[in-house]
Amino acid sequence: MTANDTEGNPFAGNSNTAIHCSARSAMLNFDDQDGQIWYDGALRPWRDVRLHVLSHGLHYGSCVFEGERVYNGSVFRLREHSQRLLDSANILGFEIPYSLEEIERATRETVAAQGYADAYVRPVAWRGSEMMGVSAQQSFIHLAIAVWEWPSYFSPEARTKGIKLKRAKWRRPDPQCAPVKAKAAGLYMICTLSKHDAETTGFDDALMLDWRGQIAETTGANFFLVKDGEIHTPIPDCFLDGITRRSVMGLARARGYRLHERVIMPDELPGADEIFVTGTAAEVTPVGQIDDLRFQVGPVTRALMEDFEKMVRAPVAAPAV
Ligand code: PMP
């Protein structure tokens, strides 16, 4: 993926960890934008929504989030994303104080207020600052929803040639060691480490194995392999069963491709005809290289990229805000 990674960050430069102060002041910063963010029940001016430095979510990772895309003014799969946000919070042992419908309404309200046709939506929920120990059972649960304009995620070159992945040294953890089904901020710690390592050595993103050594996913997208015209994808038993992944599997079935959810080991990579990844940020993105191995952007990937684009751009009835 490019520097414009929004499972991290769509504004180039913000992902740089060693930012010099003068360079930082010249950057487009996420805390300094025009517009509004929905925060704990109402839209507020973008620059005014702040959390205190003593917030449990910041210190102990009691924080869950979503990444959603707006196409032609509508959020793609809003219901699924909003439900996953509620589920992620429950997995981390807290309840977001808004219903599914309230979250959907707040999301639409924020999208409408920001006024972008194509955008990214970031709902985030976290434990507040009432308690600052490991135990924080009485803490207030906050919810914020931010929407910002989405510049083209990948360069035309990456979409034509495919992105370059580097095998990560970090592995997706055993479900007995982490709440792997939650889209929890804490699980992204090893993603950022892996992605930074990949970028530092000239790659776009990292390919992560799981704790058993099976292929899992990239740092923000699910993995697919094409061999002899059939599609293979790992069983999502220790990483997110992505909403895009499921949508693309539906498109593949509709085209009549045979689809296999199964264990995929890294030694199968040299025999693959095509590789692609899927995610809200990545959409359907071909992979052109994994370490020293090269792959063609083939007909199956191209067909699914086209189908996906058609699906997300299909006109839908405008839902009431
Ligand atoms: N895996 C990880 C680690 C992710 O961050 C994402 C993006 N949310 C995905 C997979 C793909 O999920 P989705 O298609 O629901 O965006």
py3Dmol code that shows the C-alpha trace and the ligand (Angstrom):
import py3Dmol

protein = """\
ATOM      1  CA  MET A   1       0.000   0.000   0.000  1.00  0.00           C
ATOM      2  CA  THR A   2       1.108   3.550  -0.449  1.00  0.00           C
ATOM      3  CA  ALA A   3       1.956   6.187   2.114  1.00  0.00           C
ATOM      4  CA  ASN A   4      -1.708   7.163   1.785  1.00  0.00           C
ATOM      5  CA  ASP A   5      -2.800   4.305   3.975  1.00  0.00           C
ATOM      6  CA  THR A   6      -5.918   5.006   5.882  1.00  0.00           C
ATOM      7  CA  GLU A   7      -6.230   1.981   7.995  1.00  0.00           C
ATOM      8  CA  GLY A   8      -3.538   4.409   9.010  1.00  0.00           C
ATOM      9  CA  ASN A   9      -3.799   7.628   7.220  1.00  0.00           C
ATOM     10  CA  PRO A  10      -4.761   9.170   3.883  1.00  0.00           C
ATOM     11  CA  PHE A  11      -2.674  12.287   4.236  1.00  0.00           C
ATOM     12  CA  ALA A  12       0.863  11.597   3.119  1.00  0.00           C
ATOM     13  CA  GLY A  13       3.440  12.334   5.761  1.00  0.00           C
ATOM     14  CA  ASN A  14       1.351  11.871   8.883  1.00  0.00           C
ATOM     15  CA  SER A  15       2.552   8.285   9.160  1.00  0.00           C
ATOM     16  CA  ASN A  16       6.149   9.399   9.597  1.00  0.00           C
ATOM     17  CA  THR A  17       7.126   8.611  13.173  1.00  0.00           C
ATOM     18  CA  ALA A  18      10.269  10.744  13.245  1.00  0.00           C
ATOM     19  CA  ILE A  19       8.760  14.041  12.280  1.00  0.00           C
ATOM     20  CA  HIS A  20      10.837  17.122  12.837  1.00  0.00           C
ATOM     21  CA  CYS A  21       8.917  19.961  14.490  1.00  0.00           C
ATOM     22  CA  SER A  22       9.177  22.364  11.558  1.00  0.00           C
ATOM     23  CA  ALA A  23       8.094  19.667   9.121  1.00  0.00           C
ATOM     24  CA  ARG A  24       5.215  18.812  11.415  1.00  0.00           C
ATOM     25  CA  SER A  25       3.945  22.363  11.434  1.00  0.00           C
ATOM     26  CA  ALA A  26       3.853  22.332   7.607  1.00  0.00           C
ATOM     27  CA  MET A  27       1.700  19.206   7.498  1.00  0.00           C
ATOM     28  CA  LEU A  28      -1.955  18.752   7.012  1.00  0.00           C
ATOM     29  CA  ASN A  29      -2.899  17.531  10.455  1.00  0.00           C
ATOM     30  CA  PHE A  30      -5.922  15.488  11.426  1.00  0.00           C
ATOM     31  CA  ASP A  31      -6.671  17.659  14.458  1.00  0.00           C
ATOM     32  CA  ASP A  32      -6.717  20.833  12.386  1.00  0.00           C
ATOM     33  CA  GLN A  33      -9.422  20.504   9.737  1.00  0.00           C
ATOM     34  CA  ASP A  34     -12.578  22.375   8.907  1.00  0.00           C
ATOM     35  CA  GLY A  35     -15.901  20.598   9.295  1.00  0.00           C
ATOM     36  CA  GLN A  36     -17.661  18.721  12.051  1.00  0.00           C
ATOM     37  CA  ILE A  37     -17.231  15.503  13.978  1.00  0.00           C
ATOM     38  CA  TRP A  38     -20.072  13.703  15.719  1.00  0.00           C
ATOM     39  CA  TYR A  39     -18.976  13.329  19.326  1.00  0.00           C
ATOM     40  CA  ASP A  40     -20.979  11.826  22.183  1.00  0.00           C
ATOM     41  CA  GLY A  41     -24.365  12.666  20.728  1.00  0.00           C
ATOM     42  CA  ALA A  42     -23.956  15.793  18.588  1.00  0.00           C
ATOM     43  CA  LEU A  43     -22.015  17.306  15.716  1.00  0.00           C
ATOM     44  CA  ARG A  44     -19.280  19.600  17.012  1.00  0.00           C
ATOM     45  CA  PRO A  45     -16.617  21.742  15.328  1.00  0.00           C
ATOM     46  CA  TRP A  46     -13.768  19.503  14.153  1.00  0.00           C
ATOM     47  CA  ARG A  47     -11.035  21.251  16.164  1.00  0.00           C
ATOM     48  CA  ASP A  48     -13.021  21.152  19.435  1.00  0.00           C
ATOM     49  CA  VAL A  49     -13.355  17.388  19.826  1.00  0.00           C
ATOM     50  CA  ARG A  50     -10.608  16.363  22.189  1.00  0.00           C
ATOM     51  CA  LEU A  51     -10.002  13.642  24.712  1.00  0.00           C
ATOM     52  CA  HIS A  52      -8.065  14.036  27.903  1.00  0.00           C
ATOM     53  CA  VAL A  53      -4.522  12.644  28.052  1.00  0.00           C
ATOM     54  CA  LEU A  54      -5.645  10.463  30.965  1.00  0.00           C
ATOM     55  CA  SER A  55      -8.070   8.369  28.951  1.00  0.00           C
ATOM     56  CA  HIS A  56      -8.265   4.644  29.559  1.00  0.00           C
ATOM     57  CA  GLY A  57      -8.571   3.963  25.843  1.00  0.00           C
ATOM     58  CA  LEU A  58      -5.227   5.612  25.222  1.00  0.00           C
ATOM     59  CA  HIS A  59      -3.331   3.950  28.061  1.00  0.00           C
ATOM     60  CA  TYR A  60      -4.811   0.456  28.059  1.00  0.00           C
ATOM     61  CA  GLY A  61      -6.135   0.001  24.529  1.00  0.00           C
ATOM     62  CA  SER A  62      -9.819  -0.085  25.529  1.00  0.00           C
ATOM     63  CA  CYS A  63     -10.738   1.275  22.119  1.00  0.00           C
ATOM     64  CA  VAL A  64     -12.516  -0.111  19.059  1.00  0.00           C
ATOM     65  CA  PHE A  65     -13.119   1.448  15.670  1.00  0.00           C
ATOM     66  CA  GLU A  66     -14.435   1.008  12.167  1.00  0.00           C
ATOM     67  CA  GLY A  67     -13.311   2.054   8.707  1.00  0.00           C
ATOM     68  CA  GLU A  68     -16.096   2.683   6.205  1.00  0.00           C
ATOM     69  CA  ARG A  69     -16.304   4.119   2.736  1.00  0.00           C
ATOM     70  CA  VAL A  70     -18.805   6.541   1.281  1.00  0.00           C
ATOM     71  CA  TYR A  71     -19.555   6.087  -2.422  1.00  0.00           C
ATOM     72  CA  ASN A  72     -21.775   8.650  -4.133  1.00  0.00           C
ATOM     73  CA  GLY A  73     -22.843   9.958  -0.727  1.00  0.00           C
ATOM     74  CA  SER A  74     -23.879   6.590   0.781  1.00  0.00           C
ATOM     75  CA  VAL A  75     -21.947   4.454   3.245  1.00  0.00           C
ATOM     76  CA  PHE A  76     -21.214   1.024   1.799  1.00  0.00           C
ATOM     77  CA  ARG A  77     -22.468  -1.757   4.131  1.00  0.00           C
ATOM     78  CA  LEU A  78     -23.258   0.699   6.938  1.00  0.00           C
ATOM     79  CA  ARG A  79     -25.317  -1.843   8.863  1.00  0.00           C
ATOM     80  CA  GLU A  80     -22.534  -4.446   8.899  1.00  0.00           C
ATOM     81  CA  HIS A  81     -19.904  -1.914   9.954  1.00  0.00           C
ATOM     82  CA  SER A  82     -22.100  -0.442  12.704  1.00  0.00           C
ATOM     83  CA  GLN A  83     -22.929  -3.910  14.010  1.00  0.00           C
ATOM     84  CA  ARG A  84     -19.241  -4.873  14.001  1.00  0.00           C
ATOM     85  CA  LEU A  85     -18.458  -1.735  16.009  1.00  0.00           C
ATOM     86  CA  LEU A  86     -21.016  -2.731  18.657  1.00  0.00           C
ATOM     87  CA  ASP A  87     -19.736  -6.316  18.638  1.00  0.00           C
ATOM     88  CA  SER A  88     -16.097  -5.239  18.924  1.00  0.00           C
ATOM     89  CA  ALA A  89     -16.953  -3.159  22.002  1.00  0.00           C
ATOM     90  CA  ASN A  90     -18.804  -6.092  23.571  1.00  0.00           C
ATOM     91  CA  ILE A  91     -15.820  -8.352  22.948  1.00  0.00           C
ATOM     92  CA  LEU A  92     -13.666  -5.817  24.822  1.00  0.00           C
ATOM     93  CA  GLY A  93     -16.195  -5.871  27.660  1.00  0.00           C
ATOM     94  CA  PHE A  94     -17.957  -2.552  27.192  1.00  0.00           C
ATOM     95  CA  GLU A  95     -21.204  -1.359  25.709  1.00  0.00           C
ATOM     96  CA  ILE A  96     -21.480   1.630  23.404  1.00  0.00           C
ATOM     97  CA  PRO A  97     -24.342   3.751  24.772  1.00  0.00           C
ATOM     98  CA  TYR A  98     -26.091   4.028  21.383  1.00  0.00           C
ATOM     99  CA  SER A  99     -28.215   1.541  19.468  1.00  0.00           C
ATOM    100  CA  LEU A 100     -27.428   0.236  16.002  1.00  0.00           C
ATOM    101  CA  GLU A 101     -30.023   2.597  14.520  1.00  0.00           C
ATOM    102  CA  GLU A 102     -28.656   5.572  16.469  1.00  0.00           C
ATOM    103  CA  ILE A 103     -25.137   4.863  15.228  1.00  0.00           C
ATOM    104  CA  GLU A 104     -26.379   4.551  11.654  1.00  0.00           C
ATOM    105  CA  ARG A 105     -28.305   7.822  11.952  1.00  0.00           C
ATOM    106  CA  ALA A 106     -25.306   9.604  13.466  1.00  0.00           C
ATOM    107  CA  THR A 107     -23.092   8.296  10.660  1.00  0.00           C
ATOM    108  CA  ARG A 108     -25.455   9.522   7.951  1.00  0.00           C
ATOM    109  CA  GLU A 109     -25.809  12.856   9.709  1.00  0.00           C
ATOM    110  CA  THR A 110     -22.027  13.277   9.779  1.00  0.00           C
ATOM    111  CA  VAL A 111     -21.641  12.224   6.144  1.00  0.00           C
ATOM    112  CA  ALA A 112     -24.341  14.725   5.143  1.00  0.00           C
ATOM    113  CA  ALA A 113     -22.776  17.497   7.232  1.00  0.00           C
ATOM    114  CA  GLN A 114     -19.354  16.928   5.668  1.00  0.00           C
ATOM    115  CA  GLY A 115     -20.941  16.859   2.223  1.00  0.00           C
ATOM    116  CA  TYR A 116     -18.445  14.645   0.372  1.00  0.00           C
ATOM    117  CA  ALA A 117     -19.596  12.278  -2.369  1.00  0.00           C
ATOM    118  CA  ASP A 118     -16.675   9.883  -1.792  1.00  0.00           C
ATOM    119  CA  ALA A 119     -15.187   9.750   1.666  1.00  0.00           C
ATOM    120  CA  TYR A 120     -13.870   7.668   4.522  1.00  0.00           C
ATOM    121  CA  VAL A 121     -15.770   7.234   7.804  1.00  0.00           C
ATOM    122  CA  ARG A 122     -14.028   6.548  11.089  1.00  0.00           C
ATOM    123  CA  PRO A 123     -16.268   5.694  14.048  1.00  0.00           C
ATOM    124  CA  VAL A 124     -14.257   5.151  17.243  1.00  0.00           C
ATOM    125  CA  ALA A 125     -15.386   4.181  20.763  1.00  0.00           C
ATOM    126  CA  TRP A 126     -13.252   4.177  23.886  1.00  0.00           C
ATOM    127  CA  ARG A 127     -13.217   4.184  27.676  1.00  0.00           C
ATOM    128  CA  GLY A 128     -12.864   7.674  29.136  1.00  0.00           C
ATOM    129  CA  SER A 129     -10.864   9.139  31.991  1.00  0.00           C
ATOM    130  CA  GLU A 130     -12.987   8.334  35.066  1.00  0.00           C
ATOM    131  CA  MET A 131     -10.746   5.447  36.137  1.00  0.00           C
ATOM    132  CA  MET A 132      -7.059   5.050  35.401  1.00  0.00           C
ATOM    133  CA  GLY A 133      -6.182   1.556  36.559  1.00  0.00           C
ATOM    134  CA  VAL A 134      -6.316  -1.673  34.618  1.00  0.00           C
ATOM    135  CA  SER A 135      -9.815  -2.041  35.999  1.00  0.00           C
ATOM    136  CA  ALA A 136     -12.069   0.666  34.586  1.00  0.00           C
ATOM    137  CA  GLN A 137     -15.528  -0.793  34.894  1.00  0.00           C
ATOM    138  CA  GLN A 138     -17.259   2.511  35.685  1.00  0.00           C
ATOM    139  CA  SER A 139     -15.657   4.530  32.928  1.00  0.00           C
ATOM    140  CA  PHE A 140     -17.789   6.511  30.504  1.00  0.00           C
ATOM    141  CA  ILE A 141     -17.886   5.115  26.985  1.00  0.00           C
ATOM    142  CA  HIS A 142     -17.324   7.719  24.286  1.00  0.00           C
ATOM    143  CA  LEU A 143     -18.235   7.516  20.634  1.00  0.00           C
ATOM    144  CA  ALA A 144     -16.982   9.755  17.861  1.00  0.00           C
ATOM    145  CA  ILE A 145     -17.594   9.603  14.111  1.00  0.00           C
ATOM    146  CA  ALA A 146     -15.342  11.498  11.732  1.00  0.00           C
ATOM    147  CA  VAL A 147     -15.687  11.736   7.945  1.00  0.00           C
ATOM    148  CA  TRP A 148     -12.994  13.017   5.653  1.00  0.00           C
ATOM    149  CA  GLU A 149     -12.448  13.229   1.961  1.00  0.00           C
ATOM    150  CA  TRP A 150     -10.825  10.215   0.442  1.00  0.00           C
ATOM    151  CA  PRO A 151      -8.147  10.848  -2.116  1.00  0.00           C
ATOM    152  CA  SER A 152      -7.439   7.984  -4.503  1.00  0.00           C
ATOM    153  CA  TYR A 153      -5.988   5.291  -2.279  1.00  0.00           C
ATOM    154  CA  PHE A 154      -3.551   3.663  -4.672  1.00  0.00           C
ATOM    155  CA  SER A 155      -1.592   5.129  -7.485  1.00  0.00           C
ATOM    156  CA  PRO A 156      -2.777   4.028 -10.952  1.00  0.00           C
ATOM    157  CA  GLU A 157       0.567   2.215 -11.190  1.00  0.00           C
ATOM    158  CA  ALA A 158      -0.168   0.106  -8.088  1.00  0.00           C
ATOM    159  CA  ARG A 159      -3.566  -0.848  -9.442  1.00  0.00           C
ATOM    160  CA  THR A 160      -2.056  -1.809 -12.793  1.00  0.00           C
ATOM    161  CA  LYS A 161       1.067  -3.587 -11.577  1.00  0.00           C
ATOM    162  CA  GLY A 162      -0.025  -4.698  -8.106  1.00  0.00           C
ATOM    163  CA  ILE A 163       1.297  -3.736  -4.691  1.00  0.00           C
ATOM    164  CA  LYS A 164       4.486  -5.109  -3.156  1.00  0.00           C
ATOM    165  CA  LEU A 165       4.181  -7.108   0.071  1.00  0.00           C
ATOM    166  CA  LYS A 166       6.911  -8.096   2.482  1.00  0.00           C
ATOM    167  CA  ARG A 167       6.506 -11.016   4.852  1.00  0.00           C
ATOM    168  CA  ALA A 168       6.119  -9.637   8.376  1.00  0.00           C
ATOM    169  CA  LYS A 169       8.045 -10.994  11.316  1.00  0.00           C
ATOM    170  CA  TRP A 170       5.026 -10.406  13.568  1.00  0.00           C
ATOM    171  CA  ARG A 171       2.247 -12.967  13.448  1.00  0.00           C
ATOM    172  CA  ARG A 172      -1.493 -12.760  14.021  1.00  0.00           C
ATOM    173  CA  PRO A 173      -2.027 -14.061  17.546  1.00  0.00           C
ATOM    174  CA  ASP A 174      -3.731 -17.226  18.733  1.00  0.00           C
ATOM    175  CA  PRO A 175      -7.404 -16.439  19.618  1.00  0.00           C
ATOM    176  CA  GLN A 176      -6.515 -17.614  23.133  1.00  0.00           C
ATOM    177  CA  CYS A 177      -4.030 -14.761  23.401  1.00  0.00           C
ATOM    178  CA  ALA A 178      -6.009 -11.792  22.049  1.00  0.00           C
ATOM    179  CA  PRO A 179      -9.609 -10.816  21.171  1.00  0.00           C
ATOM    180  CA  VAL A 180      -8.950 -11.414  17.472  1.00  0.00           C
ATOM    181  CA  LYS A 181     -12.550 -10.944  16.313  1.00  0.00           C
ATOM    182  CA  ALA A 182     -12.728  -7.360  17.545  1.00  0.00           C
ATOM    183  CA  LYS A 183     -11.600  -4.445  15.439  1.00  0.00           C
ATOM    184  CA  ALA A 184      -9.692  -3.295  18.474  1.00  0.00           C
ATOM    185  CA  ALA A 185      -7.073  -0.575  18.374  1.00  0.00           C
ATOM    186  CA  GLY A 186      -4.608  -2.700  20.355  1.00  0.00           C
ATOM    187  CA  LEU A 187      -4.461  -5.341  17.649  1.00  0.00           C
ATOM    188  CA  TYR A 188      -3.060  -2.758  15.231  1.00  0.00           C
ATOM    189  CA  MET A 189       0.165  -2.382  17.220  1.00  0.00           C
ATOM    190  CA  ILE A 190       1.781  -5.297  15.349  1.00  0.00           C
ATOM    191  CA  CYS A 191       0.261  -4.048  12.086  1.00  0.00           C
ATOM    192  CA  THR A 192       1.945  -0.665  12.398  1.00  0.00           C
ATOM    193  CA  LEU A 193       5.268  -2.322  13.274  1.00  0.00           C
ATOM    194  CA  SER A 194       4.957  -4.643  10.276  1.00  0.00           C
ATOM    195  CA  LYS A 195       3.850  -1.945   7.885  1.00  0.00           C
ATOM    196  CA  HIS A 196       6.618   0.418   8.928  1.00  0.00           C
ATOM    197  CA  ASP A 197       9.177  -2.322   8.410  1.00  0.00           C
ATOM    198  CA  ALA A 198       7.766  -3.062   4.933  1.00  0.00           C
ATOM    199  CA  GLU A 199       7.728   0.611   3.931  1.00  0.00           C
ATOM    200  CA  THR A 200      11.247   1.192   5.228  1.00  0.00           C
ATOM    201  CA  THR A 201      12.524  -1.516   2.887  1.00  0.00           C
ATOM    202  CA  GLY A 202      10.645  -0.319  -0.209  1.00  0.00           C
ATOM    203  CA  PHE A 203       7.464  -2.406   0.023  1.00  0.00           C
ATOM    204  CA  ASP A 204       3.888  -1.161   0.195  1.00  0.00           C
ATOM    205  CA  ASP A 205       2.583  -3.372   2.969  1.00  0.00           C
ATOM    206  CA  ALA A 206       3.270  -6.504   5.013  1.00  0.00           C
ATOM    207  CA  LEU A 207       1.877 -10.013   4.627  1.00  0.00           C
ATOM    208  CA  MET A 208       1.227 -11.476   8.058  1.00  0.00           C
ATOM    209  CA  LEU A 209       1.193 -15.159   8.888  1.00  0.00           C
ATOM    210  CA  ASP A 210      -0.740 -16.410  11.891  1.00  0.00           C
ATOM    211  CA  TRP A 211       0.735 -18.001  14.981  1.00  0.00           C
ATOM    212  CA  ARG A 212       0.668 -21.417  13.247  1.00  0.00           C
ATOM    213  CA  GLY A 213       2.629 -20.141  10.241  1.00  0.00           C
ATOM    214  CA  GLN A 214      -0.416 -20.061   7.946  1.00  0.00           C
ATOM    215  CA  ILE A 215      -1.038 -17.105   5.649  1.00  0.00           C
ATOM    216  CA  ALA A 216      -3.418 -14.724   7.420  1.00  0.00           C
ATOM    217  CA  GLU A 217      -3.811 -11.224   5.934  1.00  0.00           C
ATOM    218  CA  THR A 218      -2.043  -7.944   5.326  1.00  0.00           C
ATOM    219  CA  THR A 219      -2.022  -5.202   7.941  1.00  0.00           C
ATOM    220  CA  GLY A 220      -5.411  -3.914   6.786  1.00  0.00           C
ATOM    221  CA  ALA A 221      -6.841  -6.268   4.172  1.00  0.00           C
ATOM    222  CA  ASN A 222      -7.798  -9.901   3.579  1.00  0.00           C
ATOM    223  CA  PHE A 223      -5.829 -12.238   1.311  1.00  0.00           C
ATOM    224  CA  PHE A 224      -6.874 -14.175  -1.812  1.00  0.00           C
ATOM    225  CA  LEU A 225      -4.924 -16.453  -4.132  1.00  0.00           C
ATOM    226  CA  VAL A 226      -5.966 -17.632  -7.618  1.00  0.00           C
ATOM    227  CA  LYS A 227      -4.739 -20.944  -8.984  1.00  0.00           C
ATOM    228  CA  ASP A 228      -5.978 -22.631 -12.173  1.00  0.00           C
ATOM    229  CA  GLY A 229      -9.003 -20.302 -12.282  1.00  0.00           C
ATOM    230  CA  GLU A 230     -10.145 -21.141  -8.730  1.00  0.00           C
ATOM    231  CA  ILE A 231     -10.023 -18.785  -5.775  1.00  0.00           C
ATOM    232  CA  HIS A 232      -8.540 -19.634  -2.383  1.00  0.00           C
ATOM    233  CA  THR A 233      -8.653 -17.613   0.825  1.00  0.00           C
ATOM    234  CA  PRO A 234      -7.589 -18.394   4.398  1.00  0.00           C
ATOM    235  CA  ILE A 235     -10.188 -19.337   7.021  1.00  0.00           C
ATOM    236  CA  PRO A 236     -10.718 -16.198   9.132  1.00  0.00           C
ATOM    237  CA  ASP A 237     -10.342 -17.901  12.496  1.00  0.00           C
ATOM    238  CA  CYS A 238      -7.803 -15.491  13.990  1.00  0.00           C
ATOM    239  CA  PHE A 239      -8.293 -12.285  12.004  1.00  0.00           C
ATOM    240  CA  LEU A 240     -11.179 -10.153  10.719  1.00  0.00           C
ATOM    241  CA  ASP A 241     -13.624 -11.793   8.343  1.00  0.00           C
ATOM    242  CA  GLY A 242     -13.705  -8.541   6.385  1.00  0.00           C
ATOM    243  CA  ILE A 243     -16.931  -7.040   5.133  1.00  0.00           C
ATOM    244  CA  THR A 244     -15.241  -6.472   1.771  1.00  0.00           C
ATOM    245  CA  ARG A 245     -13.966 -10.063   1.817  1.00  0.00           C
ATOM    246  CA  ARG A 246     -17.490 -11.394   2.165  1.00  0.00           C
ATOM    247  CA  SER A 247     -18.793  -9.027  -0.523  1.00  0.00           C
ATOM    248  CA  VAL A 248     -16.061 -10.102  -2.955  1.00  0.00           C
ATOM    249  CA  MET A 249     -16.702 -13.785  -2.206  1.00  0.00           C
ATOM    250  CA  GLY A 250     -20.343 -13.152  -3.184  1.00  0.00           C
ATOM    251  CA  LEU A 251     -19.208 -11.530  -6.436  1.00  0.00           C
ATOM    252  CA  ALA A 252     -16.870 -14.441  -7.162  1.00  0.00           C
ATOM    253  CA  ARG A 253     -19.660 -16.971  -6.627  1.00  0.00           C
ATOM    254  CA  ALA A 254     -21.985 -14.934  -8.831  1.00  0.00           C
ATOM    255  CA  ARG A 255     -19.385 -15.181 -11.600  1.00  0.00           C
ATOM    256  CA  GLY A 256     -19.256 -18.930 -11.109  1.00  0.00           C
ATOM    257  CA  TYR A 257     -15.705 -19.146  -9.730  1.00  0.00           C
ATOM    258  CA  ARG A 258     -14.983 -22.051  -7.406  1.00  0.00           C
ATOM    259  CA  LEU A 259     -14.056 -20.680  -4.012  1.00  0.00           C
ATOM    260  CA  HIS A 260     -12.091 -22.455  -1.283  1.00  0.00           C
ATOM    261  CA  GLU A 261     -11.752 -21.213   2.312  1.00  0.00           C
ATOM    262  CA  ARG A 262      -8.876 -23.270   3.608  1.00  0.00           C
ATOM    263  CA  VAL A 263      -5.462 -23.320   5.236  1.00  0.00           C
ATOM    264  CA  ILE A 264      -2.905 -21.697   2.919  1.00  0.00           C
ATOM    265  CA  MET A 265       0.767 -22.119   3.740  1.00  0.00           C
ATOM    266  CA  PRO A 266       3.465 -19.741   2.429  1.00  0.00           C
ATOM    267  CA  ASP A 267       5.047 -22.505   0.325  1.00  0.00           C
ATOM    268  CA  GLU A 268       2.007 -22.314  -1.977  1.00  0.00           C
ATOM    269  CA  LEU A 269       2.835 -18.760  -2.988  1.00  0.00           C
ATOM    270  CA  PRO A 270       5.282 -19.622  -5.808  1.00  0.00           C
ATOM    271  CA  GLY A 271       2.558 -21.680  -7.563  1.00  0.00           C
ATOM    272  CA  ALA A 272      -0.116 -18.948  -7.443  1.00  0.00           C
ATOM    273  CA  ASP A 273      -1.327 -17.410 -10.708  1.00  0.00           C
ATOM    274  CA  GLU A 274      -2.743 -14.261  -9.108  1.00  0.00           C
ATOM    275  CA  ILE A 275      -2.898 -12.723  -5.651  1.00  0.00           C
ATOM    276  CA  PHE A 276      -5.176  -9.934  -4.499  1.00  0.00           C
ATOM    277  CA  VAL A 277      -6.293  -8.368  -1.240  1.00  0.00           C
ATOM    278  CA  THR A 278      -9.623  -6.888  -0.146  1.00  0.00           C
ATOM    279  CA  GLY A 279     -10.615  -4.326   2.449  1.00  0.00           C
ATOM    280  CA  THR A 280     -12.558  -1.126   2.935  1.00  0.00           C
ATOM    281  CA  ALA A 281      -9.412   0.860   2.255  1.00  0.00           C
ATOM    282  CA  ALA A 282      -7.870  -1.497  -0.290  1.00  0.00           C
ATOM    283  CA  GLU A 283     -11.152  -2.386  -2.087  1.00  0.00           C
ATOM    284  CA  VAL A 284      -9.887  -5.095  -4.485  1.00  0.00           C
ATOM    285  CA  THR A 285      -6.176  -4.544  -5.018  1.00  0.00           C
ATOM    286  CA  PRO A 286      -3.854  -6.811  -6.994  1.00  0.00           C
ATOM    287  CA  VAL A 287      -0.562  -7.946  -5.477  1.00  0.00           C
ATOM    288  CA  GLY A 288       2.411  -7.808  -7.854  1.00  0.00           C
ATOM    289  CA  GLN A 289       5.135  -8.995  -5.518  1.00  0.00           C
ATOM    290  CA  ILE A 290       5.624 -10.854  -2.232  1.00  0.00           C
ATOM    291  CA  ASP A 291       9.256 -10.715  -1.105  1.00  0.00           C
ATOM    292  CA  ASP A 292      11.167 -11.940  -4.218  1.00  0.00           C
ATOM    293  CA  LEU A 293       8.168 -13.578  -5.910  1.00  0.00           C
ATOM    294  CA  ARG A 294       6.428 -11.741  -8.777  1.00  0.00           C
ATOM    295  CA  PHE A 295       2.785 -12.088  -9.793  1.00  0.00           C
ATOM    296  CA  GLN A 296       0.780 -10.954 -12.820  1.00  0.00           C
ATOM    297  CA  VAL A 297      -2.397  -8.956 -12.435  1.00  0.00           C
ATOM    298  CA  GLY A 298      -4.626 -11.590 -14.001  1.00  0.00           C
ATOM    299  CA  PRO A 299      -8.145 -11.908 -15.393  1.00  0.00           C
ATOM    300  CA  VAL A 300      -9.818 -13.086 -12.164  1.00  0.00           C
ATOM    301  CA  THR A 301      -8.495 -10.134 -10.180  1.00  0.00           C
ATOM    302  CA  ARG A 302      -9.432  -7.720 -12.942  1.00  0.00           C
ATOM    303  CA  ALA A 303     -12.958  -9.134 -13.192  1.00  0.00           C
ATOM    304  CA  LEU A 304     -13.507  -8.824  -9.443  1.00  0.00           C
ATOM    305  CA  MET A 305     -12.080  -5.290  -9.373  1.00  0.00           C
ATOM    306  CA  GLU A 306     -14.615  -4.317 -12.037  1.00  0.00           C
ATOM    307  CA  ASP A 307     -17.518  -6.094 -10.330  1.00  0.00           C
ATOM    308  CA  PHE A 308     -16.658  -4.511  -7.004  1.00  0.00           C
ATOM    309  CA  GLU A 309     -16.529  -1.036  -8.516  1.00  0.00           C
ATOM    310  CA  LYS A 310     -19.922  -1.602 -10.125  1.00  0.00           C
ATOM    311  CA  MET A 311     -21.428  -2.895  -6.890  1.00  0.00           C
ATOM    312  CA  VAL A 312     -20.301   0.002  -4.696  1.00  0.00           C
ATOM    313  CA  ARG A 313     -21.372   2.561  -7.277  1.00  0.00           C
ATOM    314  CA  ALA A 314     -24.784   0.974  -7.896  1.00  0.00           C
ATOM    315  CA  PRO A 315     -27.485   3.538  -7.131  1.00  0.00           C
ATOM    316  CA  VAL A 316     -29.203   2.973  -3.782  1.00  0.00           C
ATOM    317  CA  ALA A 317     -32.268   4.686  -2.354  1.00  0.00           C
ATOM    318  CA  ALA A 318     -31.099   7.582  -0.185  1.00  0.00           C
ATOM    319  CA  PRO A 319     -31.758   6.596   3.423  1.00  0.00           C
ATOM    320  CA  ALA A 320     -33.387   9.069   5.790  1.00  0.00           C
ATOM    321  CA  VAL A 321     -31.005  10.859   8.135  1.00  0.00           C
TER     322      VAL A 321
END
"""
ligand_1 = """\
16
PMP
N -7.965 -7.118 8.253
C -7.592 -6.018 8.926
C -6.501 -6.126 9.920
C -8.220 -4.796 8.683
O -7.844 -3.697 9.350
C -9.237 -4.725 7.717
C -9.910 -3.415 7.448
N -10.961 -3.199 8.351
C -9.605 -5.894 7.036
C -8.949 -7.074 7.319
C -10.694 -5.874 6.007
O -11.916 -5.639 6.620
P -13.099 -4.851 5.891
O -13.250 -5.465 4.548
O -14.261 -5.100 6.782
O -12.693 -3.438 5.815
"""
view = py3Dmol.view(width=600, height=400)
view.addModel(protein, "pdb")
view.setStyle({"model": 0}, {"cartoon": {"style": "trace"}})
view.addModel(ligand_1, "xyz")
view.setStyle({"model": 1}, {"stick": {}})
view.zoomTo()
view.show()
